[in-house]
Amino acid sequence: MIKKLLLGAAILGIATPSFAQTQNPPTISVAVANVSSNIACRNKIRAKYFELGATRMADANSNTQWATINGMSALVWCRDTQAVINTAGSNYNSVYELRDEIFKIF
């Protein structure tokens, strides 16, 4: 039984490329924007997330607003008078476009 599993894994490994070869490396982008208050920051970012069709969003009362947008992750930390914007995903251009789109609302 173990020999069959090992043989199957070996054949599968030869027949299909590894994940490292088929996926783009992860990309992370960060920006900081000035805001009037953390409440205004939360309201603006939640409205933007809805506009972008975000899923799996953070609680509305959290100063750390995160969501999934088209397979990318976005996180905005509403910190006093700053919004710390973080975006991550596997496509360099899309991650930076998402960051810039979020940055524009502040």
C-alpha positions as CSV (number, residue, x, y, z in Angstrom):
1,M,0.0,0.0,0.0
2,I,2.8,2.5,0.9
3,K,4.7,1.6,-2.2
4,K,1.6,2.4,-4.4
5,L,1.2,5.7,-2.6
6,L,4.8,6.6,-3.1
7,L,4.8,5.6,-6.7
8,G,1.6,7.6,-7.3
9,A,3.2,10.6,-5.6
10,A,6.3,10.3,-7.7
11,I,4.3,10.1,-10.9
12,L,2.1,13.0,-9.9
13,G,5.2,15.0,-9.1
14,I,6.6,14.4,-12.5
15,A,3.4,14.9,-14.4
16,T,2.4,18.2,-12.7
17,P,4.5,21.2,-12.0
18,S,5.1,22.3,-8.4
19,F,3.1,25.2,-6.9
20,A,6.3,27.3,-6.7
21,Q,6.6,27.1,-10.5
22,T,3.0,27.9,-11.3
23,Q,2.1,30.7,-8.9
24,N,3.4,34.3,-8.8
25,P,5.4,35.2,-5.7
26,P,3.4,37.2,-3.1
27,T,3.4,40.9,-3.3
28,I,2.8,43.3,-0.3
29,S,2.2,47.0,-0.5
30,V,1.9,49.6,2.2
31,A,0.9,53.3,2.3
32,V,0.0,55.8,5.0
33,A,-2.7,58.5,4.6
34,N,-3.8,61.3,7.0
35,V,-7.3,61.2,8.3
36,S,-9.4,63.4,10.6
37,S,-10.4,60.6,13.0
38,N,-10.4,56.8,13.3
39,I,-14.3,56.8,13.0
40,A,-14.1,58.7,9.7
41,C,-11.4,56.3,8.5
42,R,-13.6,53.3,9.3
43,N,-16.6,54.7,7.5
44,K,-14.6,55.6,4.4
45,I,-12.8,52.3,4.1
46,R,-16.0,50.2,4.7
47,A,-17.8,52.2,1.9
48,K,-14.8,51.6,-0.4
49,Y,-14.8,47.9,0.4
50,F,-18.5,47.6,-0.5
51,E,-17.9,49.6,-3.7
52,L,-15.1,47.2,-4.7
53,G,-17.2,44.1,-3.9
54,A,-15.3,43.0,-0.9
55,T,-16.0,39.8,0.9
56,R,-15.2,38.5,4.4
57,M,-15.0,42.0,5.9
58,A,-14.0,42.9,9.5
59,D,-16.5,44.1,12.1
60,A,-17.6,47.6,11.5
61,N,-16.5,48.8,14.9
62,S,-12.9,47.6,14.6
63,N,-10.1,50.1,14.0
64,T,-8.5,47.3,11.9
65,Q,-10.6,47.1,8.7
66,W,-9.7,44.1,6.5
67,A,-11.4,42.4,3.6
68,T,-10.9,40.1,0.6
69,I,-11.2,41.7,-2.8
70,N,-10.8,39.7,-6.0
71,G,-8.5,37.2,-4.2
72,M,-6.3,39.9,-2.7
73,S,-6.2,40.9,1.0
74,A,-6.7,44.5,2.1
75,L,-6.2,45.8,5.6
76,V,-6.5,49.4,6.8
77,W,-5.5,50.2,10.3
78,C,-7.3,53.4,11.4
79,R,-4.8,54.7,13.9
80,D,-5.7,58.1,15.5
81,T,-5.1,60.5,12.6
82,Q,-3.5,58.0,10.2
83,A,-4.8,55.3,7.9
84,V,-2.1,52.6,7.4
85,I,-3.0,50.8,4.2
86,N,-1.8,47.3,3.5
87,T,-2.6,45.2,0.4
88,A,-1.4,41.7,-0.5
89,G,-1.9,39.2,-3.3
90,S,-0.1,37.3,-6.0
91,N,-0.2,39.9,-8.8
92,Y,2.1,42.8,-8.5
93,N,0.1,45.3,-10.6
94,S,-3.2,44.4,-9.0
95,V,-1.9,44.8,-5.5
96,Y,-0.5,48.3,-6.2
97,E,-3.7,49.3,-8.0
98,L,-5.8,48.2,-5.1
99,R,-3.5,50.2,-2.7
100,D,-3.8,53.3,-4.8
101,E,-7.6,53.0,-5.1
102,I,-7.9,52.8,-1.4
103,F,-5.4,55.6,-0.8
104,K,-7.5,58.0,-3.0
105,I,-10.4,58.0,-0.6
106,F,-8.3,59.7,2.1
